[in-house]
Amino acid sequence: MSEWKVVIPFPGGTEEEASEGKGFHGILRLHDQPAATGLPADGSCVGQPLALLTHGLLSHKNAIFFRPATKMLGMDSFRWDMCGEGETPGEWNVGNYAFTSLNPSDGLLPPPRRMILCSGRLRMSRIHEKDDVFVPKFQELGYAPITLQVQGQTREYRVYPEHHETQCTYPAQDMATNLPPSILVYIAHGLSDNVVPVEDAPGIANLISAHPRRQPGTVHIELFPQCDHNYRGDATNALLQSLQTWMETSQHLGYQPRPLSLPVSPSSKRGALIVIEGLDRSGKSTQVDRLVQHLQARHVKFPERSTAIGSMINAYLTRKSEINDHAVHLLFSANRWELIESILQSLQQGQTVVCDRYAFSGIAYTWAKGLSLDWCISSDAGIPIPDLTLFLDLDEKTASARAAYGDERYEKRAFQEKVRHAFYQVESFVQYAGGHWVRIDASGTPDQVWHTIQHHTDAVITRGPSALYPLDLEAMRPALPWTREGPEKASL
């Protein structure tokens, strides 16, 4: 196992700002990676299932149970470090970032597969019950010192009045209410916890379970007798044993796909379906050409403008005609269905197919216009989920500075920003459905982007494709946003 101190940019922030410490601090652990001096440069951890571990708001119980829990889970994990053990410069002033960062459209974290919530507080205003301790210190020193024993060492933290008020108004109920229902949740609390009332645990469980798209059995709560807030003594082992049982008994929960029927001869294997998605001017066409040549693959570009339907789409994109948003979405979808049968035949014959755009573009672009996400998906329900989807991620400012930007209808910065966040949401439900989705920073040089693409595609080809699964709207509902409404309607 290897672990890394990471800083995730604030919403709207940049990687450069995060490198300077301006962002959300946390600890990322890769369970099957040997200890090293830097994150895997080959991107081998991208797209792997992730568990999010929390302990209250501070999440600084690393030495008590986070590290052994990660070893036992058998999957990658992430925990916030809000003021913790000095491993990162996390601070007490956390705002509501745990709430914000679980929204897939923010693109801050990959959608966690599991969440382990220990000793969580629901009624944050009750922290004011300690004002008789805090307020005199605020008046005397301008802050209240707090002394904690962390890893056998005494550490002092300073709580400032504005940070104290931030904690007391933290939107814990909103976080629980809006937690994506695709996440399997384990809630633990000690019956002898004198820091956070034990009744907060069932309160959190009730709010999470009430999500209209959450499936039965996906929220588990465990109460431990003679267990304090820090799970001291035998309570740590009891927690770890309970977690292991939960992992074993919850494997069947979540998306259960049925593969498409695509028979191939016993002596051969089918070709791989690889898709490159991205914002306009992110360099897709350049990378698709290199990949097609590298793999000697069939090249499919959507929209396919040479067909009768494709010519209508081309006229719309080049602003030579006007088409209703619903109608043009169906045209894009029909254009894909025109070619699906021949794509499946190529795969069946052992030929790899590389697509420049796919259904995910259609969903993201139309949803960004303000149409219902369910409706955006429905016309493509049944098409195969690719063996690998590579999303070339590029901020709107960089994309707009590239040559020929603005030639086509959708190339407007405000709209591209909405599309980008829509793609982040699409990423979450494609991964929930078992799809392999990799987000690639497209701001580098073409060669840098290509090396990353080559690594991931070569891994898929070497491993060999497995079963193909269809895009299934009903099965993916738990991973969709809780509201059927799209983002604010964009103007084109």
C-alpha positions in Angstrom: 0.0 0.0 0.0 1.2 3.5 -0.8 -0.2 6.8 0.5 0.0 10.3 -0.8 -0.7 13.8 0.5 -2.9 15.5 -2.1 -4.5 18.8 -2.6 -7.7 19.0 -4.8 -8.4 22.4 -6.3 -11.3 24.4 -4.9 -14.3 24.6 -7.3 -13.1 27.1 -10.0 -9.5 26.7 -8.9 -6.5 25.5 -10.8 -3.9 22.8 -10.4 -1.3 25.5 -10.0 -3.2 26.9 -7.1 -3.5 23.5 -5.6 0.2 22.9 -5.9 0.6 26.0 -3.7 -1.6 24.4 -1.0 -4.8 26.3 -2.0 -7.4 23.6 -2.0 -8.9 20.6 -0.2 -6.3 18.6 1.6 -6.5 14.8 2.0 -4.7 11.5 2.0 -5.0 9.1 -0.9 -4.1 5.5 -0.4 -3.6 3.0 -3.2 -4.0 -0.5 -1.9 -2.1 -2.4 -4.6 0.7 0.1 -5.3 4.1 -0.3 -3.6 5.4 2.6 -1.6 7.2 5.2 -3.8 8.0 8.8 -4.0 5.3 10.0 -6.3 1.9 9.1 -7.6 2.0 6.5 -10.4 2.9 8.4 -13.5 1.3 5.8 -15.8 -2.2 6.7 -14.4 -2.7 3.1 -13.3 -4.9 4.3 -10.4 -7.3 6.2 -12.6 -10.8 4.8 -12.7 -10.3 2.3 -9.9 -13.1 1.9 -7.3 -12.6 4.4 -4.4 -13.8 4.4 -0.8 -14.2 7.7 1.0 -13.4 7.5 4.8 -14.5 10.1 7.2 -14.5 10.6 11.0 -16.6 13.5 12.1 -15.4 16.6 10.4 -11.7 16.6 11.2 -10.9 13.1 9.8 -7.6 12.9 11.7 -7.9 9.4 13.2 -5.4 8.0 10.7 -3.3 6.1 13.3 -6.4 4.7 15.1 -8.3 3.0 12.3 -8.0 4.7 8.8 -4.8 3.0 7.8 -5.7 -0.5 9.0 -9.2 -0.1 7.5 -7.7 0.7 4.1 -5.6 -2.5 4.2 -8.7 -4.5 5.0 -11.0 -2.9 2.4 -8.8 -4.1 -0.5 -9.6 -0.9 -2.6 -8.2 2.6 -3.0 -9.3 5.1 -0.4 -9.3 8.8 0.3 -9.8 10.8 3.5 -10.0 14.5 4.2 -7.3 16.0 6.4 -9.0 19.1 7.7 -6.7 19.8 10.6 -5.5 16.3 11.3 -2.1 14.8 12.1 0.2 17.3 10.4 0.4 15.1 7.3 -1.1 17.9 5.2 -1.6 21.6 6.0 -5.3 21.0 6.4 -7.1 23.7 8.5 -10.1 23.9 10.8 -11.9 26.3 8.5 -13.5 23.6 6.3 -16.6 25.4 5.1 -18.8 22.9 3.4 -16.3 21.2 1.2 -17.1 17.6 2.0 -20.7 18.4 0.8 -19.5 20.2 -2.3 -16.9 17.6 -3.3 -19.3 14.7 -3.4 -21.2 16.2 -6.3 -20.0 14.4 -9.5 -20.6 17.5 -11.6 -17.9 19.4 -9.6 -15.3 17.0 -11.0 -13.2 17.2 -7.8 -13.2 13.5 -6.9 -14.1 10.5 -8.9 -17.4 9.1 -7.7 -16.6 7.0 -4.6 -18.0 3.5 -4.7 -18.3 3.3 -0.9 -18.4 5.7 2.0 -17.5 4.9 5.6 -18.8 7.5 8.0 -17.7 7.1 11.6 -19.0 9.3 14.5 -20.7 11.8 12.1 -22.5 14.8 13.6 -25.9 15.8 12.1 -27.1 18.7 14.3 -24.1 21.0 13.9 -25.7 23.8 15.9 -25.3 21.8 19.1 -21.6 22.7 19.0 -22.7 26.0 20.4 -23.3 24.1 23.6 -19.5 24.5 24.2 -19.6 28.3 23.8 -19.0 28.7 27.5 -15.5 27.3 26.8 -14.9 29.0 23.4 -16.2 32.5 23.9 -14.1 33.5 26.9 -11.0 32.4 25.0 -12.1 34.3 21.9 -12.4 37.4 24.0 -9.1 37.0 25.7 -6.9 35.6 22.9 -8.8 36.1 19.7 -8.9 32.3 19.4 -9.5 29.2 21.5 -6.6 26.7 21.9 -7.5 23.0 21.7 -5.0 20.4 22.8 -5.3 16.9 21.3 -3.2 13.7 21.6 -2.4 12.6 18.1 -0.1 9.6 17.5 1.2 9.9 21.0 2.1 13.5 20.6 0.4 16.6 22.1 -0.7 19.0 19.4 -2.4 22.4 19.8 -4.9 23.8 17.3 -6.3 27.2 17.2 -10.1 27.7 16.7 -10.9 31.2 15.5 -14.4 32.7 16.0 -15.3 32.6 12.2 -14.1 29.0 12.0 -16.2 28.0 15.0 -19.2 29.6 13.4 -18.4 27.7 10.2 -18.5 24.4 12.0 -21.8 25.3 13.7 -23.5 26.1 10.4 -21.9 23.2 8.4 -24.7 21.8 6.2 -24.5 18.3 7.4 -28.2 17.6 6.7 -27.8 18.8 3.1 -24.8 16.5 2.7 -26.7 13.5 3.9 -29.9 14.3 2.0 -28.0 14.8 -1.3 -25.4 12.1 -1.0 -25.4 10.3 -4.4 -27.5 7.1 -4.0 -24.9 5.1 -6.0 -22.6 5.1 -3.0 -22.8 2.2 -0.6 -22.7 3.7 2.9 -21.5 2.3 6.2 -22.3 4.3 9.4 -20.6 3.6 12.7 -21.1 5.2 16.1 -20.0 4.4 19.6 -22.7 4.1 22.3 -20.3 5.7 24.8 -19.4 8.7 22.5 -19.5 11.8 24.7 -18.5 14.1 21.8 -21.2 13.4 19.2 -24.6 12.2 20.4 -25.4 8.7 19.3 -28.8 9.7 18.0 -27.1 11.6 15.2 -26.2 8.2 13.6 -29.7 7.0 12.8 -30.7 10.5 11.9 -28.0 10.5 9.2 -29.0 7.1 8.0 -32.6 8.1 7.7 -31.7 11.2 5.6 -29.4 9.2 3.3 -31.9 6.3 2.9 -34.8 8.7 2.0 -33.2 9.6 -1.3 -35.8 8.7 -4.0 -33.3 6.8 -6.1 -31.5 4.9 -3.3 -31.9 1.1 -3.4 -32.9 -0.9 -0.3 -30.0 -2.2 1.8 -27.4 0.2 0.5 -27.1 2.0 3.9 -25.8 0.1 6.9 -25.6 1.3 10.4 -23.5 -0.3 13.2 -23.6 0.9 16.9 -20.8 -0.3 19.2 -21.3 -0.8 22.9 -18.6 0.6 25.3 -17.1 2.5 22.4 -16.0 6.1 22.7 -15.6 8.8 19.9 -12.1 7.6 19.1 -12.8 3.8 19.0 -10.1 3.1 21.6 -9.1 -0.4 22.8 -11.1 -3.3 21.6 -13.5 -1.0 19.7 -11.1 -0.6 16.8 -10.9 -4.3 16.2 -14.7 -4.5 16.5 -15.0 -1.8 13.9 -12.6 -3.5 11.5 -14.4 -6.8 11.8 -17.7 -5.2 11.2 -16.4 -3.4 8.1 -15.0 -6.7 6.7 -18.4 -8.3 7.1 -20.1 -5.4 5.4 -17.7 -5.6 2.5 -18.4 -9.3 2.1 -22.2 -9.1 2.4 -22.7 -6.0 0.2 -20.9 -7.1 -2.9 -24.2 -8.0 -4.6 -25.7 -4.5 -4.1 -25.6 -1.9 -6.9 -25.7 -2.2 -10.6 -26.1 -5.8 -12.0 -25.6 -5.6 -15.7 -26.6 -8.2 -18.4 -24.1 -8.5 -21.2 -25.0 -8.0 -24.9 -25.0 -11.2 -27.0 -22.0 -11.0 -29.3 -20.8 -14.5 -30.2 -17.2 -14.9 -31.5 -15.4 -18.0 -32.5 -13.6 -19.9 -29.8 -10.2 -19.4 -31.6 -10.5 -15.6 -31.6 -11.4 -12.7 -29.4 -13.5 -9.7 -30.2 -12.1 -6.3 -30.9 -12.1 -3.6 -28.3 -14.5 -0.6 -28.5 -12.5 2.6 -27.5 -14.1 6.0 -27.4 -12.4 9.4 -27.1 -14.6 12.2 -25.8 -13.9 15.7 -24.8 -14.8 19.4 -25.2 -14.4 21.2 -28.5 -10.8 21.9 -29.4 -9.5 19.5 -26.8 -7.4 17.7 -29.4 -9.6 14.7 -30.0 -9.2 14.4 -33.7 -5.4 14.5 -33.5 -5.3 11.8 -30.8 -7.9 9.6 -32.5 -5.8 9.6 -35.7 -2.7 8.6 -33.8 -4.6 5.9 -31.9 -6.2 4.5 -35.1 -2.8 4.2 -36.7 -1.2 2.7 -33.6 -3.9 0.0 -33.2 -4.6 -0.4 -36.9 -8.2 0.1 -35.9 -11.4 1.1 -37.6 -12.1 4.8 -37.3 -15.6 6.0 -36.6 -16.3 9.7 -36.2 -19.6 11.0 -34.8 -21.5 12.7 -36.1 -21.0 10.7 -39.4 -21.8 13.6 -41.7 -21.9 11.6 -45.0 -25.3 10.0 -44.3 -28.7 11.6 -44.9 -29.1 12.2 -41.2 -25.5 13.3 -40.8 -26.0 16.0 -43.5 -28.9 17.5 -41.5 -26.6 17.5 -38.4 -23.8 19.2 -40.4 -26.1 21.9 -41.6 -27.2 22.6 -38.0 -23.7 22.6 -36.6 -22.5 25.0 -39.3 -25.4 27.3 -38.6 -27.0 26.7 -42.0 -30.3 25.5 -40.5 -32.2 25.7 -37.2 -33.5 22.6 -35.5 -35.4 22.2 -32.2 -33.1 21.0 -29.3 -35.2 17.8 -28.9 -35.2 17.0 -32.6 -31.4 17.6 -33.0 -30.6 15.3 -30.1 -32.7 12.6 -31.7 -30.8 13.2 -35.0 -27.5 12.7 -33.2 -28.8 9.6 -31.6 -30.2 8.2 -34.8 -26.8 8.9 -36.5 -25.2 6.6 -33.9 -27.8 3.9 -34.3 -27.1 4.0 -38.1 -23.6 2.6 -37.4 -24.1 0.4 -34.3 -24.8 -2.8 -36.2 -21.7 -2.4 -38.3 -19.6 -1.5 -35.3 -20.7 -4.7 -33.5 -19.9 -6.7 -36.6 -16.3 -5.3 -36.7 -15.9 -6.1 -33.0 -17.2 -9.6 -33.6 -14.7 -10.1 -36.4 -11.8 -9.1 -34.0 -11.3 -5.6 -35.2 -10.8 -2.8 -32.7 -13.0 0.3 -33.2 -12.0 3.8 -32.2 -14.8 6.3 -32.0 -14.3 10.1 -32.1 -17.2 11.0 -29.8 -20.1 8.7 -28.8 -23.4 8.8 -27.0 -21.8 10.5 -24.0 -21.3 13.7 -26.1 -24.9 13.6 -27.0 -26.0 13.3 -23.4 -23.7 15.9 -22.1 -24.3 18.6 -24.7 -28.1 18.2 -24.7 -28.3 18.1 -20.9 -26.2 21.3 -20.8 -29.0 22.9 -22.8 -31.4 22.3 -19.9 -33.2 19.2 -21.1 -34.1 16.2 -18.8 -31.1 13.9 -18.2 -33.4 10.8 -18.3 -34.7 11.9 -21.7 -31.1 12.6 -22.9 -30.1 9.1 -22.1 -33.2 7.3 -23.2 -32.7 7.5 -27.0 -29.3 5.8 -26.6 -30.4 3.1 -24.2 -29.2 -0.2 -25.4 -26.0 0.8 -27.2 -22.8 -0.9 -25.9 -20.8 0.8 -23.2 -17.2 1.1 -24.5 -14.4 -1.0 -23.2 -12.6 2.2 -22.5 -13.7 5.9 -22.7 -11.0 8.5 -22.6 -12.2 12.0 -21.8 -9.9 14.8 -22.8 -10.5 17.4 -20.1 -9.7 21.0 -20.9 -10.8 24.2 -19.3 -12.8 26.6 -21.5 -10.2 29.4 -21.4 -7.5 27.2 -22.8 -9.8 25.6 -25.4 -11.0 29.0 -26.6 -7.4 30.1 -27.3 -6.8 27.3 -29.7 -7.1 27.7 -33.5 -10.5 27.8 -35.2 -12.4 28.0 -31.9 -15.8 29.4 -32.5 -16.3 28.1 -36.0 -19.2 25.8 -35.0 -22.4 26.4 -33.0 -21.4 24.9 -29.7 -18.0 26.6 -29.4 -18.9 29.2 -26.9 -17.0 29.4 -23.6 -20.1 29.7 -21.3 -21.7 26.7 -22.9 -18.5 24.6 -23.0 -18.2 25.2 -19.2 -21.7 23.7 -18.7 -20.8 20.8 -21.0 -17.6 20.1 -19.1 -19.5 19.7 -15.8 -22.2 17.6 -17.5 -19.4 15.3 -18.7 -18.3 14.9 -15.1 -21.8 13.7 -14.2 -21.8 11.3 -17.2 -18.5 9.9 -16.0 -20.1 9.0 -12.6 -23.0 6.9 -14.0 -20.9 5.3 -16.7 -18.4 4.1 -14.0 -21.4 3.0 -11.8 -22.5 0.9 -14.8 -19.1 -0.8 -14.9 -17.6 1.3 -17.7 -13.9 2.1 -17.7 -13.7 5.9 -17.9 -10.4 7.8 -17.7 -10.2 11.6 -17.5 -7.0 12.9 -19.1 -5.6 16.4 -18.8 -5.6 17.7 -22.4 -3.7 21.0 -21.6 -0.3 19.3 -22.1 1.5 18.9 -25.4 0.1 16.5 -28.0 2.9 14.1 -27.2 2.2 14.2 -23.4 -1.5 13.5 -24.0 -0.7 10.8 -26.4 1.6 8.9 -24.0 -1.2 8.7 -21.5 -3.7 7.6 -24.1 -1.3 4.9 -25.4 -0.7 3.6 -21.9 -4.4 3.1 -21.1 -5.4 1.7 -24.5 -2.4 -0.7 -24.6 -3.5 -2.0 -21.2 -7.0 -2.7 -22.5 -5.7 -4.4 -25.6 -3.2 -6.5 -23.7 -5.8 -7.6 -21.1 -8.3 -8.4 -23.8 -11.9 -7.1 -23.8 -14.5 -8.8 -21.6 -18.3 -8.8 -22.1 -20.0 -5.8 -23.6 -22.8 -4.3 -21.6 -25.6 -2.0 -22.8 -26.4 1.5 -21.6 -29.3 0.7 -19.3 -31.2 3.8 -18.0 -33.2 1.9 -15.4 -30.2 0.1 -13.9 -28.2 3.3 -13.7 -30.9 5.5 -12.0 -29.1 5.3 -8.6 -26.1 7.1 -10.1 -28.1 9.8 -11.8 -28.7 13.2 -10.1 -31.6 13.2 -7.7 -33.4 15.9 -9.7 -34.6 15.2 -13.2 -33.9 18.7 -14.3 -30.7 19.7 -16.1 -28.4 22.6 -15.4 -29.5 26.1 -16.0 -30.4 26.4 -19.7 -27.5 27.6 -21.8 -27.9 30.2 -24.5 -26.6 29.3 -27.9 
